[in-house]
């Protein structure tokens, strides 16, 4: 088949391709895009079309395959025009994670034994306060107090007395130098 007769065949099938694409997609705009993609793919693969076979069926198959590929792709995509989902995908570096764990182990070891034991039972092992009190042979209020003091002490040791969400050391020094010391945490 010559390129002119192939081109004429493509042009002759555009209205039926457009109607089929509109019925598949439900959108005239998407239908026009599908027809354009179909014609481009057919033109690029003109050498694979066998003369004497049904060009309309060949073109409809190409269009249908393009539509279903697009449909599958869109079902995996999430509309995120404002970037809210993309912001949640950000991964924070964990280069310092092992150092933080090491700091935690050192701080945990510095706790008094009763507090460390209570915190490990309730905080890490998932034992209830009641069960921990029974295991240690102390009152429920004692276990709650030990866990509370252990958490507070760990918080102090690990934060260095500075609120992580507050100013860093350089900013604190600048604020103190400016006479703002009384307003600092």
N, C-alpha and C positions, 0 to 999 in steps of 0.2 A: 504494500500500500504506500502510495506516495505521501509526502508530508502535506501536500495541499489537500488531498482527499481526507487524510487523518484530521487535519485542522477543521475542515468543513464538517466532519462527523462530530467533532467535539462541540462546535458552535451550534449544530442542530440539536444537540441534547441538553443544552444549557437550561431551557425552560423546564423540562421534566426533572432535571437534576435539582433545580431550585425548589420546585414544588415538593419533591421528595425530602430535601434537606429541611424545608420549613415544617413539614409534617413530623419529621423526626425530632427536631430541636424545639419547635414551638416558638421560634424567634426568626424574624426575617433577617435581622442583622447577623445572627449566627449562621443562618442558612446561606447567606451570601459568602461568608468566610469559608464555610464548608465546601461550597461549590468552587470557590477560587482554589482552595487547597487540593480539591479533587482534580481540577483541570491541570494544576501544576504537576501533581504526581503522575497523572496520565501522560502529560507531555514528556516528562522526564523518563517515563517507562514505555514510550511509544514503540520501541524495538521489541517489547515483550507482547504487544498486542498481535494476535494472529488474525490476519485478514480473512474475511469470510465468517468470522464468529460474531456474536452479538455484542456490538460496542456498547449499547445501552446497559446490558447486564454487567459488563466489565466496569463501566463507569459507576453504576449504582453500588457495586461491590466495593469499589475503592472509597466512595463517599461513606458508605455504611461503616467500613473499617475505620476510617478517620474519625467519624462521629463517636463510635464506641471507645476508641482509644482516648479521645478527648474526654468523654464521659467518665471513664475509669480514672483518668488523671485528675479531673476536677473533684471526684469523690474523695480523693486523698488529700486535697488541698483545703486550707482553711482561709476564709476571707479575713484579712488582717490589714485593712487599708490604713489604720492608724498606728500599726506596729505594736499593739498591746501584747499579742502573743509572742512576737519576736523578742520583746524585752524580757519576757519570762524565760526564754531559752538561753539567756546569757549564762555562761558558766564561770564561776569565780575560780581563780587559780588556787590550787591546794599545795603550793610549794612550801608553805609554812605550817601545814597541818600537822606534820610529824613533830614539829617543835612545840606546837600547842599541846599535843598529847603528852609530850615529855614534861612540859611545865605543869600540866594537870597532875601527872603521877607524882611529881616532886611535892606539889602543894597538898595532895591527898595524904602523902606519907607524913607530912608535918602536922596533920590534925591529931588531936588526942585520940587514943585508941577507941574510947567509947563512942565518940562522934563519928569516926571513920567507919566503925562497924555498923552503926545505925544507918549512916548514909548509904553504905554499900548494900545493906539488906533492903532498905526501902527504895532507894533511888536506882540502883543498878540491877538488883535481883528481882524486883517487882513484888517483894513480900509486903503484905499490908502492915500498917502500923500496929494493929492488934497482934498479928503473928510475931512481929519483931519484938514487941514487949514481952510476949510469952517466952520466946526463945532466950531473951536476955534476962528474964526474971525480974523485970522492972515494971513500973506503972506505965500506962499508955501515954500519959502526959510527959513522962521522962523521955520516952523515945521520940515523941514529937519535938520536944525541946532540943534534944541532941541533933536531930536531923536539921532543924531550923538553924541552930548555931553552926553546924558543919557547913551548910550551904552558904551562910553569911560569911564565914571565915574563908571559905574557898573563893567566894566572890571578891573579897578584899585582896587576897593573895594573888589571884590571877589578873585582876584589873589594875593592880598597883595603886589602888585608891582613887583612880581617875575613871570617870564614867566614859565608856567606849564611845558613846554617842556625843560626848561633849568635846571640848577643845583638846588638841593634842599637846604634848609637852612644850613645843615651841610657842604655841599660842598662849598657853598658861603663863609662860615666862614673860611674854610680851604684855599680857594683861596685868600681871603683877607689877611689872616695871612701870606701867601706866597708872598704877594706883587702883586698879580694879580688884584687888585681892579679896575684899570683903564680899563681893558678889559671886565668888567662885564656889563650886561645890566642895 
